[in-house]
């Protein structure tokens, strides 16, 4: 049965802010709907991020809500425009699951990304050879053409670090990621060398949580925290599981994962020692 499209991060953030402003102005959904010539259900869909909001609608609502901050007005109208813009991955929509397209949306707008991965090198840091081995080993029935498309998507994702204003990216890896040989030893050594090349704190930081740490806050599995710029400073936590993903936006759960990340980072090796460990493992693989 057809339903409304999944809300993108842009639309969720825009809708959440419009709802906050409406409630702060003590305006009902019916009053807001009347202002834009719609109905209550339209306002509900817009505030839930399931329907786009036009520039004219935003301008009318902001007048109703008494919003006169030019910075906020510009941010909201820009977000509205961006929410309707086709993204680079649209050309792959025929093969990419909706949940993964949502991941790309979450990722593409983030100002900061804090990632913990205990199993594999994250996609944003993978070499093409490592990525191909992971994709082929996933046991899918994808054709060669589809595998090539998956690889193109993964490599295109990495362009995010070459934007004019790239996001801050802090990645914590369990030492097991270094020790688990994906593909040939030479391929794995090249991947580890790539991590060393990419590490440029504080913009892009990679740290290792060593085996000697024993128990740590990430033993329940991988997670990522995405933060967005002001004035709508919304954080989103991504949790992956076997056949899907979960996104958390409520303050309580997000705060718990922020604390877990802080604890993990305090138990990780400093950047220099992390690079030394990665270099030693890569050297052993090359000999």
N, C-alpha and C positions, 0 to 999 in steps of 0.2 A: 504494500500500500504506500503510495507516495506521501511524502511529508515535507515539511519545510527543510531547507538545506541546513547542514550542520553550521553552527555559528563559527566564524573565523575569529582569531584572536583580535583582529582589528575591530570587528563588529561587536565582539563581547566587551571590549574596553570602551568603545563608544557608547554602547547601550548602557553599560554600568554607570558611566559618568552622567548620561542624560537622566537616568533614574535617580541618581543621587541629587542632581540639581532640581529635578521636579519635586522630590520629597522635601528638600530643604526650603523650597518656595511654597510648600503646602498647596501644591496644585494636584488635582485628581487626574486620573487617566482620562476620564471623560472630557475634562476641560482641555487637556493637552490634545486629545483627538479632534475636538471641535476646532482648535486653532489651525490644525493642518488639514482639515477637511477629511478626516478619516474616522475610524471607530476605535473603541477601547482595545480591541484585539490587535489592531495595527500597532498601537503604542506598546502593548505587551510584547509583540514579536520584535519590535525595534529595540526595546530595552533588554530583551534576552539575546540579542545579537543574531536573530534569525531572519531579519529583514533589513535591507539597507535603508539609510536615511539620506534624503537629498539635501543639497546645500540650502535650498529655499526652506525646507522643513526645519533644518537645524537653526537657521536664522530666526524663523518664526517662534520656535520653541525657546530659544535663548532670550528673546524679548519677553515672552510670557513668564519665564523663570527669573527675570530681572538680572541676567548675567551681563555685566558691562566690562568685564576684564578682557581687553583686546588679545592678550596672549592665549587665554583659554578659548576664546572665540576662534582664533586662527587654528589652534591645535585641533579643535573638534571638527572644523570644516575640512582641514587637511586630512584628518583620519577618515572622514566620510568619503572623500575623494579616493583615498588609498584603498579603502575597503571595496571599492568597485573596480579597481584596477586589476587587470589580468596579470597573474604572476608567471614567472619564467617556466614553472613546472606544468602550466596548463597544457602544453603540448604533449605531456606524458600522462594526462589524466585517464587515458584509456587503460593503462596498466598499473597505475599507482592506487592502492587502496585509499579510501577516504580518510582513514585515520593517519596514514602517512602524509597525505597532503596537508592535514591539519598540523602535523609536526613541522612541516616545511614553513607553514604560515607562522607558527609560534616562533620558530628559529629566525626567520627572515627579519622580523621587526625588533628583536631583542637588543637592548643596549648592553646587557651583561648576561653571560651564561656561566653557570657553575655546575660542573658535571662530575659525577662519580661513576666509574666503570670498573667492576671487579673481574670482567671476563674477557672483553675484547677491546682493541683500540677503537675509539669512537669514530663514526663515519667521517666526521669533519677533519680527522687527522690521518686517515688511511691513505696509503699509497694505492695506486690503481691495481697493482698486482695483489696486494693484500685484500683489497675490496673484492676483486674478482674471485679469489679463493673462498672468501666468506660467502659470497652470493652463490657460487656453484656448490658449496658444501651444505647449503641450507636445505637441500633435498626437494627443491621445487621442480615442477615439470615445465619450467619456462623454456621457451625456444631460444636459440642463439641470438636472434634479433631482440628478444625481450631482455635477455641478460645484458646485451650491449646497451640497451636503453637504461636498465637499472644502473649500470656503471656510469653512464653519462650523467644521470641524475646525481649520483653520489659525488662525482667530480665537480659538477656544477655547484653543488652545495658549498663547496670549499671556496668559491668566489666571494663568499661573505667576508672573508678576511682581507680581501683586496678592494673593498668598498672605500669610498672617500673617508667615511667615519666608521671603521669596523667596530664590532662589539668587543668588549672585554671578554676573554674566554679563559676560565680557570678550570683545569682538568686534573682530577685526582684519580690515579690508576692504582689498583692493587698490584703488588709485585707479580701476582699470578698472570697478569696480562703480558708481562715481559717474558715469563718462563714458558707460556703456552705457545708452541711453535705452530704458526699457521702457514701452511705451504712448506716450501723447502727451507732449510736453515739460512741459505743466502737471501731468500725473499724476506724472511723474518728479520734478519740483520739489517736489510735495507729499510724496513719499516721502523725499526728502532732508531736508525740513523736519522730518519725523517723527523722523528719526535725531537731529537736533539736540535735539528735545524729550525724547527718551528718554535721552539721555546724561546720567547723573548718577553720576559716579565717587564712590567706588569700587564701589558696588553694581552699577551698570550702566555699563560703559565701552565707548566706540566709538572706535577709532583707525584712521587711514588709513596704509597703506604706500604712499608716493608713487612715481610713475613714476621720479623721479630716483634712487631707490634702486638701480635696475638689478636685478642678480641678488639673489634673496632665498630664504630657506629654505622658502617656500611655493609655489614654482613647480611642484612636482609635483602640486598640486591641493588642494582643500579638505579640512579635517579638523576634528574637534571632540574635546575632552577633557572627560570628565565625571568629577567627583570626588564622593565620598560621605562622609558624616559618620563620625566615630569611633563605636564602637570597631572597625568593619570598614572601614577607609579604603581602599576599592578604587577604582582609577581605570580607566576604560574609554575607549578611543579609537575613534571612529566614522569610517570612510572610506566615502564614497559612490562608486559607479561607475555605468555607464550603466543597468544593469537590476538593481541590488541594492546591498547594503551589507555591510561587513565590520566586525566588532567585535574589537578587540585588548585583551587583559587581562593578558598576560604582562609582567613587569617590564621586560624588555629593550626591546621595541618601544614600550611606553608611555613609558619614559624618553627614548627617541629623539624622540618627538613632543613631550614636555615641553620638551626642549632646543630643538627647532625652533620651538616657540611663543615661548620666551624670546628666541630670536634675532630672530624676526619682530617681537616687541614692541619690542625695542631699535632696530630699523630703522624703526619706525612714527613718525609725527609725534605729539608730545604731544597730550593731549586738546584743549587750547585751539586749537592750530594745526590739528588735524584738523577741529574745528568750523568754523573760519574757511574752510578749503578747501571743506568741504561747502556752506557758505553761499554762497561765490562761485560754485560750479557751479550751485546752485539759482537764484541770481539771474540767471545767464546764460541759463538755461532759461526763465525767466519773462519775459525781455525780447524 
